[in-house]
Amino acid sequence: MYTDKTLVCKDCGREFVFSASEQEFYAEKGFENEPQRCRDCRAARKASRGQGTGRQMFDAVCATCGKPCKVPFEPHDDRPVYCSECFQNRGNH
């Protein structure tokens, strides 16, 4: 049985409630740690990761259609690179 807990956000220092239903969800997903940030700070952190601070992308040319594309790894001459459309059309090869 879970009960609401009051936690303190490590970013803004405000108190927030870690509800019983959220605790149950965390347990079902196998999460072992309680959240460290309030909902607003979690949303702000998630948004900032999507604005250029995430994964580095590299320019490449698709080996199938020849279109320029971006890939999340540094391409090497010894391995073909595919745009997302051609990659999906290849199936599980």
Buried (B, 14 or more C-beta within 10 A) or exposed (E): EBEEEEBEBEEEEEEBEBEEEBBEEBEEEEEEEEBEBBEEBBEBEEEEEEEEEEEEEEEBBBEBEEEEBEBEEEBEEEEBBBBEEBBEEEEEE
